[in-house]
Amino acid sequence: MDMILAALADSARWRILELLAERPRSVGELAELTGARQPQTTKHLQTLGKAGLVTMVPLGQRRVYAMTTGPLLAVQQRLGELVAVAEIHGGEIDVVMRYRAAIEADRAKADGERWADGRSFVFERRLDAPPELVWQHWVDAERLASWWAPPSMTVTECELEPRPGGRAVLEYRDAEGRYRSEGRVEAAEAPDHLVFGLSVLDAAGAIFFTGHYDLRLAAVAGGTTLQLGLRITETSVAALPYIAGIETGWGQVLDQLTGAIATFQNTGASQ
């Protein structure tokens, strides 16, 4: 595949293929039609031949070249597969674009400390699981790690100890760095109410901003309604990309929570 794509990347060779797609042609004819010298045309044809894109048919003293479509069909199939994958994951591109728009919208506001203090968010989900199971996915560290990080991130440490004063920690990493948040649980009433704070820290341990979270779970017919309130304090100017990504990020991780619970239920049912 690499050899085929490399051969196709040259505009002169692409023009030769266009001419051969119409009918087989001799080296001299191709040189005349492309305006190139015959030795240069022969070299291009050799490259196309090594890639399997053309074949040479000797006719007496003449060498006639014809295009072979097999390699192009293979490229067409591979490109079709890439397009299909991109279309399946098109929503992730939309997420990136929304994140960029949010950063640009907040850039003018982030002109001093405390610029986003008091900003609040509310996230809601309907989950097909009882509150007890949803609660466990928040307070059990192993289950929490299965969903509590943005896509492409790897959780390295996380904990929400379900008691007043309990540890609240989230650390994850990607290829570009490590990201850590620390705080405390303020209230825990299993299986329906959890209040905790988390401060997002820089590499030196200074606070970018602090989030105050209020999680409420309520049993409904066939499942649970989840409501997560978030209020921001201690905002620094450097917190801009983090705060701009809150709405998108929490939307993603709550989707992952839904998937993690479904996977847990399906796995349990099969055992």
C-alpha positions in Angstrom: 0.0 0.0 0.0 2.8 2.4 0.8 4.5 1.9 -2.6 1.1 2.4 -4.4 0.4 5.7 -2.5 4.0 6.9 -3.1 3.6 6.2 -6.8 0.3 8.1 -6.9 1.7 11.1 -5.1 3.6 12.4 -8.1 1.5 14.6 -10.4 3.4 13.4 -13.6 2.7 9.8 -12.8 -0.9 10.6 -12.0 -1.3 12.2 -15.4 0.2 9.1 -17.0 -2.4 6.9 -15.2 -5.2 9.2 -16.4 -4.0 8.7 -20.0 -3.6 4.9 -19.6 -7.1 4.7 -18.1 -8.4 5.7 -21.5 -6.5 3.0 -23.4 -3.0 1.4 -23.6 -0.3 3.7 -24.9 3.4 3.5 -26.0 6.2 5.3 -24.1 6.6 7.7 -27.0 2.9 8.6 -27.1 2.9 9.1 -23.3 6.0 11.3 -23.5 4.4 13.4 -26.3 1.1 13.8 -24.4 2.7 14.8 -21.1 5.3 17.0 -22.6 8.1 15.1 -20.9 11.2 13.5 -22.3 11.0 9.8 -23.1 13.7 8.7 -20.6 11.8 10.6 -17.8 8.5 9.0 -18.9 10.2 5.5 -18.9 11.4 6.1 -15.3 7.9 7.1 -14.2 6.5 4.0 -15.9 9.0 1.8 -14.0 7.9 3.3 -10.7 4.3 2.7 -11.6 5.1 -0.8 -12.7 6.9 -1.6 -9.4 3.7 -0.5 -7.6 1.7 -2.8 -9.8 -0.2 0.1 -11.3 0.8 -0.6 -14.9 1.9 -3.5 -17.0 4.1 -3.5 -20.1 3.1 -5.4 -23.2 5.9 -5.8 -25.8 4.6 -5.5 -29.4 7.6 -6.1 -31.6 9.9 -3.2 -31.2 7.3 -1.2 -29.4 6.6 -1.2 -25.7 2.9 -0.5 -24.9 1.8 0.1 -21.3 -1.7 -0.6 -19.8 -3.1 0.3 -16.5 -3.9 -2.4 -14.0 -6.8 -1.6 -11.7 -6.3 -4.1 -8.9 -4.0 -1.9 -6.7 -6.4 1.1 -7.2 -9.3 -1.0 -6.1 -7.3 -2.0 -3.0 -6.7 1.7 -2.3 -10.4 2.5 -2.9 -11.4 -0.2 -0.4 -9.0 1.1 2.2 -10.1 4.7 1.7 -13.7 3.6 2.0 -12.9 1.9 5.3 -11.2 5.0 6.6 -14.2 7.2 5.6 -16.5 4.7 7.3 -14.5 4.8 10.6 -14.3 8.6 10.4 -18.1 8.9 9.9 -18.7 6.5 12.9 -16.6 8.7 15.1 -17.7 12.0 13.6 -19.2 13.1 16.9 -15.7 13.2 18.4 -14.6 15.8 15.9 -17.7 17.8 16.9 -16.6 17.5 20.5 -13.2 19.0 19.7 -14.8 21.8 17.7 -17.2 22.7 20.6 -14.2 22.6 23.0 -12.3 25.1 20.8 -15.3 27.4 20.5 -15.7 27.3 24.3 -12.1 28.3 24.8 -12.5 31.2 22.3 -15.7 32.4 24.0 -14.0 32.5 27.4 -10.6 33.9 26.3 -11.7 37.6 26.7 -13.2 36.9 30.1 -10.1 35.2 31.6 -8.3 38.5 32.2 -7.7 38.1 35.9 -7.9 35.8 38.9 -11.3 34.6 40.0 -12.7 35.3 36.6 -15.0 32.3 36.6 -15.8 32.0 40.3 -19.4 31.2 40.9 -19.9 29.6 37.5 -22.2 26.6 37.8 -23.2 23.6 35.8 -25.9 20.8 36.2 -25.5 17.5 34.4 -28.3 14.9 34.3 -28.5 11.3 33.2 -31.1 8.5 33.2 -29.4 5.2 34.0 -30.9 1.7 33.6 -29.6 0.5 36.9 -30.6 0.8 40.6 -29.1 3.6 42.7 -27.0 1.1 44.7 -25.2 0.0 41.6 -24.7 3.6 40.4 -23.4 4.6 43.8 -20.8 1.8 43.7 -19.5 3.1 40.5 -18.7 6.4 42.3 -17.3 5.1 45.5 -15.5 1.9 44.5 -12.1 3.0 43.2 -11.8 0.2 40.6 -15.2 0.9 39.2 -14.6 4.7 39.3 -11.4 4.2 37.3 -13.3 2.5 34.6 -15.1 5.7 33.5 -13.8 8.8 35.4 -11.5 10.4 32.8 -11.9 11.9 29.4 -11.5 9.6 26.4 -7.8 8.9 25.5 -6.8 9.5 29.1 -5.5 6.8 31.4 -6.5 6.9 35.1 -3.5 6.4 37.4 -5.2 7.1 40.7 -8.7 7.9 41.8 -10.7 7.7 45.0 -13.9 9.1 46.6 -14.0 7.9 50.1 -17.7 7.9 51.0 -17.4 9.6 54.4 -17.1 13.2 55.6 -13.4 14.1 55.4 -12.6 11.2 53.0 -10.1 11.6 50.3 -11.1 12.8 46.9 -8.4 12.2 44.3 -8.3 12.0 40.5 -5.1 11.6 38.5 -4.9 10.7 34.9 -2.3 11.0 32.1 -1.9 11.0 28.4 1.1 11.2 26.1 1.5 14.9 26.9 1.4 15.0 30.6 -0.1 14.2 34.0 -3.1 15.8 35.5 -4.0 15.7 39.2 -6.9 16.9 41.3 -7.2 16.6 45.1 -9.9 17.4 47.6 -12.2 16.1 50.3 -15.6 14.5 50.6 -17.9 16.7 52.5 -21.0 14.5 52.8 -21.9 10.9 51.9 -25.4 9.4 52.3 -25.5 6.0 50.6 -26.8 5.4 48.0 -28.2 8.8 47.0 -26.1 11.8 48.0 -22.4 12.6 47.7 -20.8 16.0 48.1 -17.1 16.6 47.5 -14.6 19.2 46.4 -11.7 18.8 43.9 -9.0 21.3 43.2 -7.3 20.9 39.8 -3.5 21.3 40.4 -0.6 22.4 38.2 2.8 20.5 38.2 3.9 22.5 41.3 0.8 21.8 43.3 -0.8 25.3 42.8 -4.6 25.4 42.3 -5.9 26.1 38.8 -9.5 26.1 40.2 -11.7 24.2 42.6 -14.9 22.4 41.7 -17.6 21.8 44.3 -19.7 18.8 43.4 -23.1 17.7 44.6 -24.2 14.3 43.3 -27.8 13.1 43.8 -29.2 9.8 42.8 -32.9 9.0 42.8 -34.7 5.7 42.1 -37.2 5.7 39.3 -39.1 2.9 37.6 -36.5 0.7 36.0 -33.5 2.7 37.0 -31.9 5.9 38.5 -31.9 9.6 37.7 -28.5 11.2 38.2 -28.0 14.9 38.8 -24.6 16.3 39.3 -24.2 20.0 40.3 -20.9 21.7 39.9 -19.8 25.2 41.2 -16.4 26.8 40.4 -14.2 28.8 42.8 -10.6 29.8 43.2 -10.2 30.4 39.5 -6.8 31.3 38.0 -6.2 32.7 34.6 -4.4 29.5 33.6 -7.6 27.6 34.3 -9.1 28.7 31.0 -8.7 25.5 29.0 -9.9 23.4 31.9 -13.0 25.4 32.6 -13.9 25.8 28.9 -13.8 22.0 28.7 -16.0 21.2 31.7 -19.3 20.9 29.9 -17.9 18.8 27.1 -15.7 16.7 29.4 -18.4 15.8 31.9 -20.8 15.0 29.1 -18.2 12.5 27.8 -17.4 10.9 31.2 -21.0 10.5 32.1 -21.6 8.8 28.8 -18.7 6.5 29.8 -20.3 5.9 33.2 -23.5 4.8 31.4 -21.3 2.4 29.3 -19.4 1.1 32.3 -22.6 0.3 34.2 -24.0 -1.5 31.2 -20.8 -3.5 30.8 -20.8 -4.4 34.5 -24.4 -5.6 34.3 -23.8 -7.6 31.1 -20.7 -9.2 32.5 -22.4 -10.1 35.8 -25.4 -11.6 33.9 -23.1 -13.9 31.9 -21.3 -15.3 34.9 
